[in-house]
Structures are given as C-alpha cells and as structure tokens.
Amino acid sequence: MATRREFIQKSALGTTALALGAKSYSRIIGANDRVRVGIVGFSDRFRTSLAPAFLSLSKELNFEIVAVSDLWNRRREEAETFFKGKGIEIRKARNNDELYGGKDTDAVIISTADFQHALVLAEAVRAGQDAYCEKPFAETMSDAREALKAVKDSGKIVQIGSQRRSTPNYIAANDYIRSGKFGKIVMVEMSWNVNQPGRWRRPQLTSVIKESDTDWKRFQMNRDPAAWDPRKYLEFRLFWPYSSGIPGQWMAHQIDTVHWFTGLSHPRSVAANGGIYLWKDGRTNYDTMTAVMDYGDANYGFQVVYTSRFTNSAGGTKEIYFSNGGSLNLDTNKINSEGGLTASDAKDMNMQPNLLEPIDLPGFKAETSANTGSDLMTNAHMRNWMECIRNRKKPNADIVAGYNHSIATIMCTAAIRTGDKASFDESTQEVMAGGKVFRY
C-alpha cells in the first residue's frame, strides 16, 4: 500500500510540473516589480487571519492578490466577493493546474487541508512559486521528504506558518536561552486547553455541500480512495489520515519553539496516549491527549510534557521552560527564579545557589481561542515572508523548521495510534513505532 501511495504522490506532482513547464515561467522579481500572489485554498484561516495580514502590508511592500484556487465552487465565489468588496479583481481557478497555467503569479499562500500542505507546497515551488504554507508542514514522513527535497531543489522562499518565530517575546526567549544565561533546560511543560464542542465542526456547511460542487478525487491526493464524505472534506481536522488533530494543529506550533530554542531537530522518543472521552460525534482524532517527549543526546537531555484537551479550558495555553536556576514562562512573559536552587539546598551539597535574575520579556500572549494565536503574530510573520521574497534571505520559519516540527508531531501520532513508543531513524528519515515504519 505504501508503494501505491508514493506512486500516486509522485505521479500527481510530476504531471503538474511537466504540463506547466514550471520553471520556464518563473520570472526574476525586480526591486520595483509588484509581486503577484495566488491563494491556494480560500479557507476560514485565510479569510480571517492571513488575508487581513497580507492586505495590511500589500501596499507598503508592493504585493497584490491576483488569483485563487479552490476545489469547491462556493469557496471560489466567496473569494471573488470578498476581494471585490476591497476593490480587487481576482482570477478563479478550479484547481492548481489552472492556477499555475495562468502564469500570472509569483508566489502563493497555501491554506488547504492539513494533509495536503506538503504536496501542494512541492507542487508550488516546482511551478516557480515562492510560498507561505500553513502548518502542519506534513502529516506523513513520505510527504515531508517530498516537499523538503522540492523546496531545496527549487531555491524558492518558503515560510511555514509557525508564527511564534516572528513574535517579540519568543525571539527574546530564544536569545536569552541561547546566551547561556538560563542554563540547561531540564524540563518543558506545554498545554493547549479549550472547552469547545464545536471546534473544527462545520454542521451547516456539511449539510449543503455536494460532491458535484467540488473535486473529491483531487482533494484526497495520495490518501487511500474513499467514498464521498462531506465531514471529511470540511471537518478534516477531526479525521485521520486527513489530519492528526491536536498534534498537527496545536503541538506543531508549541513544539517548534523547543527545536528553535535548543537547536535540536526532533525528540529521541515519544510516548503518548489519548482518547475521545466526551465529544463522541463520529470523529477519529482524539479530544484529549498527553505526550511525553524525550530530547537530547548521550550527554544532555530533558523531557517535554505536552497536554491538550477540548473538554475543559482551565489552564489555557502554556509554555514553561525550566532550568536549575528557575523558569521562563511564555504565558506570563516572565523569567524568574521560581524553582531554582536555593542557598539552603545548595549548602547541603557543598554547592552554590543558582537563582535567575527576574526579567520581563516583551509583552505578548497567544490567544487560546484562535487556531494559531493573535493576528499580531500573523502580521509579523507575513511581513517577514514578504520581505524575504524581496531580499531572498532565509525566512524565520524556513522549510527545515517545518520538516522538524513534522517529525515531532508524526512521532506523537505514531505513539498514540500504535500504543508503542515512537523513535526516529536518522538513516531512513522514518518514524518508527513497535519496530516498524509508521504509516497511516
């Protein structure tokens, strides 16, 4: 089955690239040229966050939206109406073949279903496009490897939607930890809790969408063919293998900071468990989960404990780093000596006390109610991408950052779905669970 999926994947990507003669029409953007941008997937995330961020910067940075690609005719019409209301005329494409065939885009913003991100990104860069790609970067390692290679081969500017990397308090936290002042990380606690029975549900839309109004076969890409299901089309975050749910949606953001702050690429191992404990609505992705992730090497290591639930919002979104000298709290944006080695405890072992000096990080707090945090995060991240298209510098959340967060989230998914501890094989770039390569 894996061979069949890989064949379909490569065939689909190759067909587009060959049909379009992709690289032949990728123009060199001059300093004064307007950058023309296409939308791949007119999603709620695009409409409510990515579009406002882009439009707030487009005049200043000389960018424009020129086209939209979406498989559902309703979304194409909504996109046209949305932009007309802002005085912008756009070209509508039924799929990405039509989008890139128009040869009127230099870059794309990708906001499709989770499992499509990597393959759609590979398709985009092969068609000569720079890209802003929502996270999770990938939900399977085969997809991740395909997109990583495509981006590296193309030399295109790719920003993954890990907005924390463009946010002042996280940038300050990274600088502080890397300076050595914090000391070695000994533990990280992360959580993302909401009480939202309607999270990722679209009951009104699932009742009206028709298979004839979209392209279900193309939507499924390289996943196993399945009968039309409006819930899997519109509520994909609730169903594996169209999404991993919590790991891909929320953990992807938070675990990325661990890789960023430490320079580590992925966990050594992951043990995880979870279940559908309350919202028994037919979903196959869990409403509650906990993962214990082991990081480091033979000389140094630490644990990350990650918890998330849909069923009670107490605790909200938390990211707390601990060292022997205290803690760095990205909820309160404070570094302090809490839990550090006191004089009395140090004296017992003939040691010196170890207590961090209190520091306030730049004020900023991610909103638990949002998919990925405040629009201030998105604006900063979008600006970074747009500026990098101009100067051709590496963006804050480059393709390697996306690849690495995907290793961690796929390891978590493997541990949850198999019940075995997951590891990563460096030589094959595969996630392993129970001595076997993890595949959906």
C-alpha positions as a LaTeX table, in Angstrom:
\begin{tabular}{lrrr}
\hline
Residue & $x$ (\AA) & $y$ (\AA) & $z$ (\AA) \\
\hline
Met1 & 0.00 & 0.00 & 0.00 \\
Ala2 & 2.85 & 2.40 & 0.78 \\
Thr3 & 4.28 & 1.86 & $-2.69$ \\
Arg4 & 0.95 & 2.68 & $-4.28$ \\
Arg5 & 0.60 & 5.89 & $-2.27$ \\
Glu6 & 4.10 & 7.02 & $-3.15$ \\
Phe7 & 3.45 & 6.29 & $-6.82$ \\
Ile8 & 0.26 & 8.35 & $-6.81$ \\
Gln9 & 2.02 & 11.16 & $-4.96$ \\
Lys10 & 4.92 & 11.41 & $-7.38$ \\
Ser11 & 2.70 & 10.98 & $-10.41$ \\
Ala12 & 0.38 & 13.79 & $-9.32$ \\
Leu13 & 3.25 & 16.18 & $-8.70$ \\
Gly14 & 5.10 & 15.20 & $-11.84$ \\
Thr15 & 2.07 & 15.65 & $-14.07$ \\
Thr16 & 1.61 & 19.24 & $-12.97$ \\
Ala17 & 5.27 & 20.12 & $-13.33$ \\
Leu18 & 5.53 & 18.61 & $-16.80$ \\
Ala19 & 2.24 & 20.01 & $-18.02$ \\
Leu20 & 3.13 & 23.53 & $-16.97$ \\
Gly21 & 6.81 & 23.56 & $-17.82$ \\
Ala22 & 7.05 & 25.02 & $-14.31$ \\
Lys23 & 10.45 & 26.64 & $-14.05$ \\
Ser24 & 10.29 & 28.14 & $-17.52$ \\
Tyr25 & 7.99 & 30.98 & $-16.50$ \\
Ser26 & 9.34 & 31.82 & $-13.06$ \\
Arg27 & 10.30 & 35.44 & $-13.51$ \\
Ile28 & 13.06 & 37.33 & $-11.72$ \\
Ile29 & 11.40 & 39.91 & $-9.48$ \\
Gly30 & 12.98 & 43.35 & $-9.67$ \\
Ala31 & 13.16 & 45.77 & $-6.74$ \\
Asn32 & 10.24 & 47.79 & $-8.10$ \\
Asp33 & 8.15 & 44.95 & $-9.52$ \\
Arg34 & 4.83 & 44.16 & $-7.95$ \\
Val35 & 4.76 & 40.63 & $-6.52$ \\
Arg36 & 1.67 & 38.77 & $-7.73$ \\
Val37 & 0.20 & 36.30 & $-5.25$ \\
Gly38 & $-2.26$ & 33.44 & $-5.64$ \\
Ile39 & $-4.35$ & 31.83 & $-2.93$ \\
Val40 & $-4.38$ & 28.05 & $-2.69$ \\
Gly41 & $-7.39$ & 27.23 & $-0.52$ \\
Phe42 & $-9.79$ & 30.02 & 0.44 \\
Ser43 & $-10.19$ & 28.74 & 3.97 \\
Asp44 & $-11.53$ & 30.27 & 7.18 \\
Arg45 & $-7.93$ & 30.66 & 8.32 \\
Phe46 & $-7.06$ & 32.58 & 5.17 \\
Arg47 & $-10.12$ & 34.82 & 5.27 \\
Thr48 & $-9.92$ & 35.76 & 8.96 \\
Ser49 & $-6.15$ & 35.95 & 9.57 \\
Leu50 & $-3.89$ & 35.55 & 6.55 \\
Ala51 & $-5.82$ & 37.88 & 4.25 \\
Pro52 & $-6.03$ & 40.76 & 6.76 \\
Ala53 & $-2.32$ & 40.39 & 7.49 \\
Phe54 & $-1.39$ & 40.35 & 3.81 \\
Leu55 & $-3.68$ & 43.23 & 2.85 \\
Ser56 & $-2.39$ & 45.40 & 5.69 \\
Leu57 & 1.10 & 45.12 & 4.20 \\
Ser58 & 0.48 & 44.78 & 0.46 \\
Lys59 & 0.55 & 48.47 & $-0.47$ \\
Glu60 & 3.68 & 49.20 & 1.55 \\
Leu61 & 5.58 & 46.21 & 0.16 \\
Asn62 & 4.08 & 46.30 & $-3.37$ \\
Phe63 & 2.28 & 42.95 & $-3.37$ \\
Glu64 & $-1.14$ & 42.06 & $-4.79$ \\
Ile65 & $-3.58$ & 39.14 & $-4.79$ \\
Val66 & $-4.38$ & 38.15 & $-8.38$ \\
Ala67 & $-5.91$ & 34.65 & $-8.30$ \\
Val68 & $-7.50$ & 31.98 & $-6.15$ \\
Ser69 & $-7.54$ & 28.20 & $-6.49$ \\
Asp70 & $-10.12$ & 26.18 & $-4.60$ \\
Leu71 & $-11.75$ & 22.85 & $-5.41$ \\
Trp72 & $-15.17$ & 23.92 & $-4.06$ \\
Asn73 & $-17.11$ & 26.31 & $-6.28$ \\
Arg74 & $-18.65$ & 28.00 & $-3.23$ \\
Arg75 & $-15.23$ & 28.99 & $-1.90$ \\
Arg76 & $-14.21$ & 30.40 & $-5.27$ \\
Glu77 & $-17.34$ & 32.56 & $-5.35$ \\
Glu78 & $-16.79$ & 33.65 & $-1.75$ \\
Ala79 & $-13.22$ & 34.64 & $-2.58$ \\
Glu80 & $-14.37$ & 36.69 & $-5.55$ \\
Thr81 & $-16.96$ & 38.50 & $-3.41$ \\
Phe82 & $-14.50$ & 39.01 & $-0.56$ \\
Phe83 & $-11.94$ & 40.72 & $-2.76$ \\
Lys84 & $-14.44$ & 42.65 & $-4.84$ \\
Gly85 & $-15.52$ & 44.26 & $-1.59$ \\
Lys86 & $-11.97$ & 45.52 & $-1.27$ \\
Gly87 & $-11.76$ & 46.73 & $-4.87$ \\
Ile88 & $-9.67$ & 43.76 & $-6.05$ \\
Glu89 & $-10.47$ & 41.64 & $-9.11$ \\
Ile90 & $-9.14$ & 38.08 & $-8.99$ \\
Arg91 & $-8.97$ & 35.17 & $-11.40$ \\
Lys92 & $-10.70$ & 31.98 & $-10.24$ \\
Ala93 & $-9.11$ & 28.58 & $-10.82$ \\
Arg94 & $-10.82$ & 25.24 & $-10.20$ \\
Asn95 & $-7.53$ & 23.59 & $-9.23$ \\
Asn96 & $-3.81$ & 24.26 & $-9.13$ \\
Asp97 & $-3.22$ & 23.16 & $-12.72$ \\
Glu98 & $-5.46$ & 26.05 & $-13.77$ \\
Leu99 & $-3.86$ & 28.39 & $-11.23$ \\
Tyr100 & $-0.29$ & 27.88 & $-12.44$ \\
Gly101 & $-1.39$ & 27.58 & $-16.05$ \\
Gly102 & $-2.41$ & 31.22 & $-15.91$ \\
Lys103 & 1.26 & 32.19 & $-15.46$ \\
Asp104 & 0.27 & 35.33 & $-13.58$ \\
Thr105 & 1.57 & 34.51 & $-10.07$ \\
Asp106 & 5.00 & 34.79 & $-8.47$ \\
Ala107 & 4.04 & 33.41 & $-5.07$ \\
Val108 & 1.21 & 31.60 & $-3.30$ \\
Ile109 & $-0.32$ & 31.42 & 0.15 \\
Ile110 & $-1.25$ & 27.81 & 0.93 \\
Ser111 & $-4.14$ & 27.27 & 3.34 \\
Thr112 & $-5.62$ & 23.91 & 2.40 \\
Ala113 & $-6.49$ & 20.79 & 4.41 \\
Asp114 & $-3.68$ & 19.69 & 6.77 \\
Phe115 & $-2.62$ & 16.57 & 4.90 \\
Gln116 & $-2.34$ & 18.48 & 1.62 \\
His117 & 0.16 & 21.12 & 2.74 \\
Ala118 & 3.41 & 19.33 & 1.89 \\
Leu119 & 2.37 & 18.04 & $-1.52$ \\
Val120 & 0.73 & 21.32 & $-2.51$ \\
Leu121 & 3.90 & 23.12 & $-1.44$ \\
Ala122 & 6.06 & 20.80 & $-3.53$ \\
Glu123 & 3.75 & 21.46 & $-6.46$ \\
Ala124 & 4.00 & 25.22 & $-5.92$ \\
Val125 & 7.79 & 25.53 & $-5.83$ \\
Arg126 & 8.08 & 23.26 & $-8.88$ \\
Ala127 & 5.77 & 25.73 & $-10.61$ \\
Gly128 & 8.23 & 28.53 & $-9.82$ \\
Gln129 & 6.39 & 29.97 & $-6.83$ \\
Asp130 & 7.64 & 31.32 & $-3.51$ \\
Ala131 & 5.21 & 30.18 & $-0.83$ \\
Tyr132 & 3.72 & 30.88 & 2.56 \\
Cys133 & 2.48 & 27.49 & 3.77 \\
Glu134 & 0.25 & 26.95 & 6.77 \\
Lys135 & 1.24 & 24.34 & 9.34 \\
Pro136 & 1.40 & 21.46 & 9.95 \\
Phe137 & 4.02 & 21.15 & 7.25 \\
Ala138 & 3.31 & 17.43 & 6.78 \\
Glu139 & 1.36 & 14.60 & 8.38 \\
Thr140 & 3.46 & 11.73 & 6.98 \\
Met141 & 7.21 & 11.42 & 6.53 \\
Ser142 & 6.93 & 10.48 & 2.85 \\
Asp143 & 5.07 & 13.75 & 2.18 \\
Ala144 & 7.58 & 15.67 & 4.31 \\
Arg145 & 10.58 & 14.29 & 2.44 \\
Glu146 & 8.98 & 15.01 & $-0.94$ \\
Ala147 & 8.34 & 18.65 & $-0.08$ \\
Leu148 & 11.70 & 19.19 & 1.61 \\
Lys149 & 13.53 & 17.98 & $-1.49$ \\
Ala150 & 11.34 & 20.04 & $-3.83$ \\
Val151 & 11.94 & 23.23 & $-1.87$ \\
Lys152 & 15.69 & 22.69 & $-1.57$ \\
Asp153 & 15.97 & 21.88 & $-5.28$ \\
Ser154 & 13.97 & 24.97 & $-6.25$ \\
Gly155 & 15.71 & 27.56 & $-4.08$ \\
Lys156 & 12.35 & 29.22 & $-3.51$ \\
Ile157 & 11.48 & 31.31 & $-0.44$ \\
Val158 & 9.18 & 29.28 & 1.79 \\
Gln159 & 7.74 & 30.43 & 5.10 \\
Ile160 & 5.97 & 27.82 & 7.25 \\
Gly161 & 3.14 & 29.23 & 9.36 \\
Ser162 & 4.93 & 28.88 & 12.71 \\
Gln163 & 4.17 & 32.45 & 13.78 \\
Arg164 & 5.94 & 32.28 & 17.13 \\
Arg165 & 9.25 & 32.63 & 15.28 \\
Ser166 & 8.35 & 36.19 & 14.28 \\
Thr167 & 6.97 & 37.29 & 17.66 \\
Pro168 & 8.94 & 39.56 & 20.05 \\
Asn169 & 8.55 & 37.60 & 23.29 \\
Tyr170 & 9.58 & 34.33 & 21.62 \\
Ile171 & 12.51 & 35.98 & 19.86 \\
Ala172 & 13.66 & 37.39 & 23.22 \\
Ala173 & 13.23 & 33.98 & 24.88 \\
Asn174 & 15.31 & 32.33 & 22.16 \\
Asp175 & 18.07 & 34.93 & 22.54 \\
Tyr176 & 18.10 & 34.52 & 26.33 \\
Ile177 & 18.26 & 30.72 & 26.30 \\
Arg178 & 20.91 & 30.63 & 23.60 \\
Ser179 & 23.01 & 33.18 & 25.51 \\
Gly180 & 23.56 & 30.56 & 28.22 \\
Lys181 & 22.13 & 32.76 & 30.99 \\
Phe182 & 19.16 & 30.45 & 31.50 \\
Gly183 & 21.31 & 27.36 & 31.96 \\
Lys184 & 20.48 & 23.93 & 30.61 \\
Ile185 & 16.82 & 23.20 & 30.06 \\
Val186 & 15.77 & 20.41 & 32.43 \\
Met187 & 12.03 & 20.26 & 31.64 \\
Val188 & 9.39 & 21.85 & 29.44 \\
Glu189 & 5.66 & 21.85 & 30.18 \\
Met190 & 3.23 & 22.71 & 27.41 \\
Ser191 & $-0.56$ & 22.71 & 27.21 \\
Trp192 & $-3.36$ & 23.90 & 24.94 \\
Asn193 & $-6.80$ & 23.59 & 26.51 \\
Val194 & $-10.21$ & 24.73 & 25.27 \\
Asn195 & $-13.83$ & 23.86 & 26.04 \\
Gln196 & $-15.30$ & 23.96 & 22.56 \\
Pro197 & $-17.65$ & 21.20 & 21.39 \\
Gly198 & $-17.88$ & 22.98 & 18.03 \\
Arg199 & $-14.13$ & 23.14 & 17.48 \\
Trp200 & $-13.38$ & 22.20 & 13.85 \\
Arg201 & $-17.05$ & 21.32 & 13.26 \\
Arg202 & $-18.96$ & 22.73 & 10.25 \\
Pro203 & $-22.50$ & 21.29 & 10.61 \\
Gln204 & $-24.23$ & 23.92 & 8.48 \\
Leu205 & $-21.76$ & 23.60 & 5.61 \\
Thr206 & $-21.64$ & 19.79 & 5.67 \\
Ser207 & $-25.41$ & 19.79 & 5.24 \\
Val208 & $-25.28$ & 21.74 & 1.98 \\
Ile209 & $-22.05$ & 20.79 & 0.20 \\
Lys210 & $-22.44$ & 18.38 & $-2.75$ \\
Glu211 & $-19.80$ & 16.15 & $-4.24$ \\
Ser212 & $-20.64$ & 17.57 & $-7.68$ \\
Asp213 & $-19.66$ & 21.05 & $-6.46$ \\
Thr214 & $-16.09$ & 20.04 & $-5.73$ \\
Asp215 & $-13.40$ & 17.57 & $-6.79$ \\
Trp216 & $-13.34$ & 14.84 & $-4.14$ \\
Lys217 & $-10.83$ & 12.69 & $-6.01$ \\
Arg218 & $-8.33$ & 15.53 & $-6.32$ \\
Phe219 & $-8.96$ & 16.54 & $-2.70$ \\
Gln220 & $-7.82$ & 13.11 & $-1.45$ \\
Met221 & $-4.49$ & 13.43 & $-3.26$ \\
Asn222 & $-2.36$ & 10.42 & $-2.21$ \\
Arg223 & $-4.61$ & 9.17 & 0.60 \\
Asp224 & $-6.42$ & 5.88 & 0.06 \\
Pro225 & $-9.53$ & 6.40 & $-2.10$ \\
Ala226 & $-12.69$ & 6.71 & $-0.02$ \\
Ala227 & $-16.36$ & 7.34 & $-0.67$ \\
Trp228 & $-17.54$ & 10.96 & $-0.64$ \\
Asp229 & $-17.86$ & 12.26 & 2.91 \\
Pro230 & $-18.73$ & 15.95 & 3.46 \\
Arg231 & $-17.46$ & 15.78 & 7.03 \\
Lys232 & $-14.01$ & 14.61 & 5.95 \\
Tyr233 & $-13.94$ & 17.33 & 3.32 \\
Leu234 & $-14.95$ & 20.20 & 5.63 \\
Glu235 & $-14.17$ & 18.83 & 9.10 \\
Phe236 & $-10.91$ & 17.15 & 8.09 \\
Arg237 & $-9.18$ & 18.10 & 11.37 \\
Leu238 & $-11.38$ & 15.57 & 13.16 \\
Phe239 & $-10.40$ & 12.63 & 10.94 \\
Trp240 & $-7.15$ & 10.71 & 10.46 \\
Pro241 & $-5.41$ & 10.48 & 7.96 \\
Tyr242 & $-6.69$ & 13.86 & 6.70 \\
Ser243 & $-5.32$ & 15.43 & 9.88 \\
Ser244 & $-3.67$ & 14.29 & 13.10 \\
Gly245 & $-5.86$ & 16.73 & 15.02 \\
Ile246 & $-4.19$ & 18.10 & 18.14 \\
Pro247 & $-0.57$ & 17.20 & 17.22 \\
Gly248 & $-0.70$ & 18.82 & 13.79 \\
Gln249 & $-2.85$ & 21.78 & 14.75 \\
Trp250 & $-1.56$ & 22.83 & 18.16 \\
Met251 & 1.53 & 20.86 & 19.09 \\
Ala252 & 3.15 & 21.86 & 15.78 \\
His253 & 3.28 & 25.48 & 16.99 \\
Gln254 & 4.48 & 24.79 & 20.50 \\
Ile255 & 7.00 & 22.01 & 19.91 \\
Asp256 & 8.62 & 24.14 & 17.23 \\
Thr257 & 9.84 & 26.51 & 19.95 \\
Val258 & 11.75 & 23.64 & 21.59 \\
His259 & 13.63 & 22.99 & 18.35 \\
Trp260 & 14.24 & 26.70 & 17.85 \\
Phe261 & 15.49 & 27.44 & 21.37 \\
Thr262 & 17.75 & 24.37 & 21.60 \\
Gly263 & 18.89 & 23.68 & 18.04 \\
Leu264 & 17.64 & 20.09 & 18.39 \\
Ser265 & 15.82 & 18.69 & 15.37 \\
His266 & 13.39 & 16.27 & 16.94 \\
Pro267 & 12.70 & 14.10 & 20.02 \\
Arg268 & 14.68 & 10.94 & 20.72 \\
Ser269 & 11.46 & 9.17 & 21.66 \\
Val270 & 7.77 & 9.88 & 22.30 \\
Ala271 & 5.24 & 8.05 & 24.45 \\
Ala272 & 1.65 & 9.25 & 24.15 \\
Asn273 & $-1.93$ & 8.36 & 24.92 \\
Gly274 & $-5.35$ & 9.90 & 24.50 \\
Gly275 & $-8.94$ & 9.26 & 23.63 \\
Ile276 & $-12.32$ & 10.56 & 22.55 \\
Tyr277 & $-13.65$ & 10.97 & 26.06 \\
Leu278 & $-16.52$ & 13.42 & 25.65 \\
Trp279 & $-17.24$ & 14.60 & 22.09 \\
Lys280 & $-18.41$ & 11.30 & 20.60 \\
Asp281 & $-19.63$ & 12.68 & 17.30 \\
Gly282 & $-18.01$ & 10.23 & 14.90 \\
Arg283 & $-14.56$ & 11.85 & 14.89 \\
Thr284 & $-11.48$ & 9.64 & 14.84 \\
Asn285 & $-8.98$ & 12.19 & 16.23 \\
Tyr286 & $-8.80$ & 12.47 & 19.99 \\
Asp287 & $-10.39$ & 15.23 & 22.08 \\
Thr288 & $-7.77$ & 14.74 & 24.82 \\
Met289 & $-4.12$ & 13.66 & 24.71 \\
Thr290 & $-0.86$ & 13.67 & 26.64 \\
Ala291 & 2.62 & 13.09 & 25.25 \\
Val292 & 5.97 & 12.69 & 26.99 \\
Met293 & 8.81 & 13.57 & 24.64 \\
Asp294 & 12.48 & 12.86 & 25.36 \\
Tyr295 & 15.03 & 15.27 & 23.86 \\
Gly296 & 18.80 & 15.43 & 23.80 \\
Asp297 & 21.83 & 13.20 & 23.31 \\
Ala298 & 24.11 & 10.94 & 25.36 \\
Asn299 & 25.49 & 13.90 & 27.33 \\
Tyr300 & 22.42 & 16.02 & 27.94 \\
Gly301 & 18.67 & 15.64 & 27.79 \\
Phe302 & 15.31 & 16.78 & 29.09 \\
Gln303 & 11.61 & 15.96 & 28.85 \\
Val304 & 8.76 & 17.85 & 27.24 \\
Val305 & 5.33 & 17.04 & 28.66 \\
Tyr306 & 2.53 & 18.09 & 26.33 \\
Thr307 & $-1.16$ & 18.01 & 27.23 \\
Ser308 & $-4.24$ & 19.20 & 25.35 \\
Arg309 & $-7.98$ & 18.86 & 25.70 \\
Phe310 & $-11.15$ & 20.15 & 24.04 \\
Thr311 & $-13.29$ & 19.49 & 27.10 \\
Asn312 & $-12.18$ & 22.00 & 29.77 \\
Ser313 & $-10.36$ & 25.26 & 29.16 \\
Ala314 & $-8.68$ & 25.61 & 32.56 \\
Gly315 & $-5.01$ & 26.40 & 32.13 \\
Gly316 & $-5.40$ & 27.74 & 28.60 \\
Thr317 & $-2.21$ & 27.83 & 26.53 \\
Lys318 & 1.02 & 27.34 & 28.48 \\
Glu319 & 4.69 & 27.04 & 27.53 \\
Ile320 & 7.03 & 26.94 & 30.51 \\
Tyr321 & 10.75 & 26.16 & 30.33 \\
Phe322 & 12.61 & 25.08 & 33.48 \\
Ser323 & 16.31 & 25.17 & 34.31 \\
Asn324 & 18.14 & 24.50 & 37.56 \\
Gly325 & 18.05 & 28.26 & 38.19 \\
Gly326 & 14.37 & 29.00 & 37.59 \\
Ser327 & 11.76 & 29.20 & 34.85 \\
Leu328 & 10.91 & 31.00 & 31.63 \\
Asn329 & 7.15 & 31.37 & 31.27 \\
Leu330 & 5.78 & 32.33 & 27.85 \\
Asp331 & 2.27 & 32.71 & 29.29 \\
Thr332 & 3.25 & 35.44 & 31.75 \\
Asn333 & 6.30 & 36.51 & 29.70 \\
Lys334 & 8.47 & 36.40 & 32.80 \\
Ile335 & 11.81 & 34.85 & 33.62 \\
Asn336 & 12.27 & 34.31 & 37.35 \\
Ser337 & 13.95 & 32.17 & 39.99 \\
Glu338 & 10.88 & 30.02 & 40.69 \\
Gly339 & 12.05 & 26.50 & 41.48 \\
Gly340 & 15.73 & 27.45 & 41.29 \\
Leu341 & 18.43 & 26.03 & 43.55 \\
Thr342 & 18.22 & 27.90 & 46.87 \\
Ala343 & 21.09 & 28.67 & 49.23 \\
Ser344 & 19.89 & 26.19 & 51.85 \\
Asp345 & 19.52 & 23.30 & 49.41 \\
Ala346 & 22.83 & 24.14 & 47.73 \\
Lys347 & 24.67 & 24.26 & 51.07 \\
Asp348 & 23.70 & 20.68 & 51.89 \\
Met349 & 25.64 & 19.51 & 48.82 \\
Asn350 & 28.53 & 21.99 & 49.08 \\
Met351 & 27.22 & 23.84 & 46.04 \\
Gln352 & 26.45 & 27.46 & 45.21 \\
Pro353 & 22.84 & 28.65 & 44.95 \\
Asn354 & 21.53 & 29.09 & 41.42 \\
Leu355 & 18.73 & 31.61 & 41.08 \\
Leu356 & 17.91 & 33.53 & 37.90 \\
Glu357 & 17.53 & 37.30 & 37.93 \\
Pro358 & 13.92 & 38.35 & 37.21 \\
Ile359 & 13.38 & 39.59 & 33.64 \\
Asp360 & 10.22 & 40.64 & 31.80 \\
Leu361 & 10.01 & 39.52 & 28.18 \\
Pro362 & 8.28 & 41.82 & 25.63 \\
Gly363 & 4.57 & 41.69 & 26.37 \\
Phe364 & 2.66 & 39.31 & 24.14 \\
Lys365 & 0.23 & 36.46 & 24.74 \\
Ala366 & $-1.14$ & 33.88 & 22.29 \\
Glu367 & $-4.92$ & 33.60 & 22.29 \\
Thr368 & $-6.17$ & 30.14 & 23.18 \\
Ser369 & $-9.42$ & 30.69 & 21.28 \\
Ala370 & $-7.59$ & 31.20 & 17.98 \\
Asn371 & $-6.16$ & 28.43 & 15.85 \\
Thr372 & $-2.67$ & 29.88 & 15.90 \\
Gly373 & $-2.63$ & 32.92 & 18.13 \\
Ser374 & $-3.08$ & 36.65 & 17.81 \\
Asp375 & $-3.17$ & 38.46 & 14.48 \\
Leu376 & $-0.11$ & 40.38 & 15.66 \\
Met377 & 1.78 & 37.11 & 15.28 \\
Thr378 & 0.41 & 36.54 & 11.80 \\
Asn379 & 1.16 & 40.11 & 10.70 \\
Ala380 & 4.78 & 39.89 & 11.82 \\
His381 & 5.21 & 36.50 & 10.19 \\
Met382 & 3.61 & 37.58 & 6.94 \\
Arg383 & 5.82 & 40.68 & 6.81 \\
Asn384 & 8.92 & 38.55 & 7.27 \\
Trp385 & 7.89 & 36.32 & 4.33 \\
Met386 & 7.11 & 39.24 & 2.05 \\
Glu387 & 10.38 & 40.97 & 2.87 \\
Cys388 & 12.31 & 37.75 & 2.26 \\
Ile389 & 10.77 & 37.43 & $-1.20$ \\
Arg390 & 12.32 & 40.81 & $-1.91$ \\
Asn391 & 15.74 & 40.25 & $-0.33$ \\
Arg392 & 15.94 & 36.44 & $-0.90$ \\
Lys393 & 17.06 & 35.86 & 2.68 \\
Lys394 & 16.02 & 32.84 & 4.75 \\
Pro395 & 12.65 & 33.46 & 6.45 \\
Asn396 & 12.11 & 32.99 & 10.18 \\
Ala397 & 10.30 & 29.64 & 9.81 \\
Asp398 & 12.05 & 28.02 & 6.87 \\
Ile399 & 11.44 & 24.61 & 5.36 \\
Val400 & 13.77 & 22.83 & 7.81 \\
Ala401 & 11.81 & 24.21 & 10.76 \\
Gly402 & 8.63 & 22.81 & 9.21 \\
Tyr403 & 10.26 & 19.46 & 8.49 \\
Asn404 & 11.46 & 19.18 & 12.08 \\
His405 & 8.15 & 20.04 & 13.72 \\
Ser406 & 6.56 & 17.40 & 11.49 \\
Ile407 & 8.96 & 14.73 & 12.73 \\
Ala408 & 7.87 & 15.52 & 16.30 \\
Thr409 & 4.13 & 15.58 & 15.55 \\
Ile410 & 4.30 & 12.41 & 13.44 \\
Met411 & 6.19 & 10.67 & 16.26 \\
Cys412 & 3.39 & 11.73 & 18.60 \\
Thr413 & 0.73 & 10.48 & 16.18 \\
Ala414 & 2.58 & 7.17 & 15.81 \\
Ala415 & 2.76 & 6.69 & 19.58 \\
Ile416 & $-0.93$ & 7.50 & 20.03 \\
Arg417 & $-2.16$ & 5.30 & 17.19 \\
Thr418 & 0.03 & 2.26 & 17.81 \\
Gly419 & 0.37 & 2.34 & 21.59 \\
Asp420 & 4.13 & 1.90 & 21.16 \\
Lys421 & 6.92 & 4.34 & 21.97 \\
Ala422 & 7.97 & 6.15 & 18.81 \\
Ser423 & 11.52 & 6.92 & 17.66 \\
Phe424 & 13.17 & 8.40 & 14.58 \\
Asp425 & 15.56 & 6.61 & 12.24 \\
Glu426 & 18.09 & 9.18 & 11.02 \\
Ser427 & 19.37 & 6.99 & 8.21 \\
Thr428 & 15.98 & 6.40 & 6.59 \\
Gln429 & 14.25 & 9.57 & 7.86 \\
Glu430 & 11.35 & 7.41 & 9.03 \\
Val431 & 9.31 & 7.46 & 12.23 \\
Met432 & 9.40 & 4.04 & 13.90 \\
Ala433 & 6.89 & 2.51 & 16.34 \\
Gly434 & 6.96 & $-1.04$ & 17.62 \\
Gly435 & 9.98 & $-1.79$ & 15.46 \\
Lys436 & 8.10 & $-0.89$ & 12.27 \\
Val437 & 7.96 & 2.13 & 9.99 \\
Phe438 & 4.85 & 4.13 & 10.92 \\
Arg439 & 2.47 & 4.62 & 8.01 \\
Tyr440 & $-1.17$ & 5.60 & 8.19 \\
\hline
\end{tabular}
